[in-house]
Amino acid sequence: VYGAAYFRKPAGPEVLIIGLGGAPDVQTALHHGASKIVGVDMNESTLEMVREVYAETLGRPYQQPQVSIARADGRSFLRRDTGTYDIIQLTGVDTKFVYASGNLAVHENYLYTLQA
């Protein structure tokens, strides 16, 4: 599923990934030969785990020359960003933790809308 978008795009796509988690989307983009990968995540602990603690195990995905990582909220980042992308991936932005809290039962969620 992570790589489905790459089968419809030309070689070397430019990719924006919002919600990096443990870096599977970045690894997928690298595997499919993305020429530019911009990753955005709010969680500094998660970024640090991939950059440092598990970097060797994961193949140092954030240290690759075509990868740049920003610690930011996805929507705020997009408001400031002037780049264009062939693929925008949001795989890890709605975790089970949020669902388990019950917040979505009483809160409107526009995550998967055109406006988001």
N, C-alpha and C positions, 0 to 999 in steps of 0.2 A: 504494500500500500504506500509506503514512504516514497517509492520511486515511480509511481504511476504517472505523475506529471511529466517526467523526463522522456517518456515515449512519444509525446506529442510535440516536443520542442526540438529545434536544431541543435547540433553539437555545440558545446560550450555556452550554455545559457547563463545569464546573470540572475542570481537567486537571492531573494530576501526571505529569511526565516524568522518568524516571530514566535517566541516561546521555545527556547532551545532544549530544555530538559537536560538529558545526559548526552546530547549531541548526535542522536541518530539521524536527524535531518541533515546536519552538516556532513556527516559521514556518507550519507546517500548522495548528496550533491557532489562531494569529492569523487565518489565512485563513478558517477555519471559524467564527469569531466566538466563541471561548471567552471566558467572562466572567472567569475566573481561571485563571492558568497558573503552576504552581510547578515549577521545574526544579531538578534535583539532579544534580551531577556532582562527582567527586573531583579532576578535573584542572584545576588553576588556570591552566595555560598555555592550555588550550582555552577556558576561560571568558574569559580576557583577550583572546584572538584575536577572539572574537565581540564582546566589549564594546568593544574599542578598535581593533585593527588592521584588521579587516574590518567594523566596525560600519556604516559608510556603505554599503558594497557589499551587505551583507545586509539593509539596511533597519532597522538598530538594533532587532533583536527583543528584546533584554534590557532596553531602555530604555522599552518600552511600559508604560503605567500598570497593565495587568492582569497583568504578568509580574513574578514574584519569583524570584530565583535563589539557591540555597544550595550552598556548596561542602561536600559531605559524601558519605559512603558512603550509598547508597540504603537499605539495611536499617537502618542506624543512624538515619537521618533518619526513617524510618517508625515506628520504636520511640518516638521523641519527639513526632512530629507528631500533632496531635489533629484535623486537618482530614478532611473527607470529599471524595471525588472521583467524578465521573461516568465519567471515563476515566483509566486508569493506563497509560502507554505506556513500554515498555522496548525501544526499537529499537536503541540503540547501546551496549548493555552487554556484548556478546560480540564483540569485534573479531577480525579476521583475525590480528592480531599474536599473540593468545593461542593461537589454533589452530596457528599456524606454530611456536610454541615447543615444541609437543609435550606441554605440561603436561596437557592434557585426556585424553591417553591413559593417564595413570597417576593422575589425580586425579578424585575424584567431583565431579560438578557438579550442584547443586540449583537452578540459576538458573531453570529453567522448571518448577518444581514448585509445588504449592499452598502448601507451607510457605514457599517463597521469597517 
